[in-house]
Amino acid sequence: MAVSYKKLWKLLIDKDVKKKDLAQGAHISTYMINKLNRGDNVNTDTLVRIRIALDCTFDDIMEMIPDGKQEAK
């Protein structure tokens, strides 16, 4: 099962927040932002920090994609 962070990027657009502002507000590195952008695995601490910074739920920033239904990169 894979994780998609497309909802996070849409939420940033909706809230007019730039990725660098998210990194500063959530106290995470640009390296973590890049991992999210690539759809790589990140730890739950990172997700919690993002959730708190954006005042949202986990469902607002990520979704699970069943195996075999991943989009081509």
C-alpha positions in Angstrom: 0.0 0.0 0.0 1.3 3.4 -0.9 0.6 6.9 0.4 -0.2 9.9 -1.7 0.3 13.5 -0.5 -1.6 15.2 -3.4 -4.1 16.3 -0.8 -1.4 18.2 1.0 -0.3 20.1 -2.1 -4.0 21.0 -2.9 -4.4 22.2 0.7 -1.4 24.4 0.5 -2.8 26.0 -2.7 -6.2 26.4 -1.0 -4.6 28.1 2.0 -2.1 30.1 -0.1 0.8 28.6 1.8 4.2 28.0 0.1 6.2 24.9 0.7 9.0 26.9 2.3 6.5 28.5 4.7 5.1 25.1 5.6 8.7 23.9 6.3 9.2 26.9 8.6 5.8 26.7 10.3 5.9 22.9 10.9 9.6 23.0 11.9 10.6 20.4 9.3 13.5 20.5 6.8 13.2 21.1 3.1 14.6 17.6 2.7 11.3 16.3 4.3 9.3 18.5 2.0 11.2 17.0 -0.9 10.5 13.5 0.4 6.8 14.3 0.6 6.9 15.8 -2.9 8.4 12.5 -4.2 5.8 10.4 -2.3 8.6 8.8 -0.2 7.9 7.5 3.3 8.2 10.0 6.2 7.8 9.5 9.9 4.7 10.2 11.8 6.3 13.1 13.7 6.6 14.9 10.4 3.0 14.3 9.6 1.9 15.4 13.0 3.9 18.7 12.7 2.3 19.4 9.3 -1.2 18.6 10.6 -0.7 21.0 13.6 0.8 23.8 11.4 -2.1 23.6 8.9 -4.8 23.0 11.5 -6.1 20.0 9.6 -6.5 16.2 9.9 -4.4 13.4 8.4 -7.2 12.8 5.9 -6.7 16.4 4.7 -3.0 15.8 3.8 -2.7 12.2 2.7 -4.5 9.2 1.4 -3.7 5.5 1.1 -3.5 4.0 -2.4 -4.1 0.2 -2.6 -1.3 -1.8 -4.4 -1.7 -2.0 -8.1 -3.5 1.4 -8.3 -0.4 3.6 -8.2 -0.1 6.2 -10.8 3.0 6.2 -13.0 5.6 8.7 -11.9 
